[in-house]
Amino acid sequence: MAQVNTIKGPVDTSQLGPTLMHEHVFVLQPELLQNYPDPWDEEERIGDAIEKLRRLAALGVRTIVDPTVVGLGRYIPRLQRINDDVDINIVAATGLYTYNDIPHTFHFAGPGTVVGGDDPMVELFVRDIEEGIAGTGVKAAFLKCAIDEPGLTPGVERVMRAVAKAHRATGAPITVHTSVRNQSGLTAQKVFADEGVDLSRVVVGHSGDSTDLDYLRSLADGGSFLGMDRFGIDMILPTSDRVATVAALCKEGYADRIVLAHDASCFIDWFDNDMIHAVAPNWHYEHISNDVIPALREAGVTEEQVTTMMEVNPRRYFENVGAY
């Protein structure tokens, strides 16, 4: 049986169980946090995360896939502390998150720079996958990048191509944050295809922000998984519309190209957390188990299709991992 690396070590893909394919534990800006620490209490936040993940595990979810990478505050030792007290699989990522520019560390070496040469990001991503992250012993199991409303900026393109090269070298699958407003999932597919990526190894994240079935079909027909992964962010698209879109796609036979999640976190420093929970009260880990799956069943989605989206497709994503 194939294995996938998690915070606690490798597990058989058969043990992933019901899986949420795009959830963060923490989203933080470490440099700001170090210099302006007022909103953060380490022990309080760790305790809160343990409680929230325990409640999720009690609902039967066995795995969360956490695409928190550089740019979002990835810090594996904190996740290890949390996971020691929670019986759930947490799958870590490597990559870099930006909508525009890249860190200055990479400005002067790599393709198109004054120094030139191979992109140093590729080596870092491959090291995270093959050797482990920052001496923790935890190996990344997938790659993450982003292309949002600014589109294919030079920095975004460079990260995407570095991710594609690391993917080809290791076989680790890819998740890409996209924006439905400019249908950047299609642009991501074009860049990856240009790098020789098998698009069936890609989740096009945040596809679920769209109700445009033509756009969603085109992504799925291109081979990729649709990340219907922002349930609860009702200010972008209400749950009822998200459910109706997934149900329509399932009716057309696309259940084998869909994965589900919330893109939620235990704490995110982008917002006032009290405020965001007031305007998006369903944006939490339990919404799919408690509300979305029952609504999908009521909309005509079969039990087999629910299992396909929650269990079979995550296994397929992490089993199709050979380098090529």
Secondary structure, 3 states (H helix, E strand, C coil): CCEEEECCEEEEHHHCCCEECCCCCEECCHHHHHHCCCCCCHHHHHHHHHHHHHHHHHCCCCEEECCCCECCCCCHHHHHHHHCCCCCEEECEEEECCCCCCCHHHCCCECCCCCECCCHHHHHHHHHHHCCCCCCCCCCCEEEEEECCCCCCHHHHHHHHHHHHHHHHHCCCEEEEECCCCCHHHHHHHHHHHCCCCHHHEEEECHHHCCCHHHHHHHHHCCCEEEECCCCCCCCCCHHHHHHHHHHHHHCCCHHHEEECCCCCCEECCCCHHHHHHHCCCCCCCHHHHHHHHHHHHCCCCHHHHHHHHHHHHHHHHHCCCCC
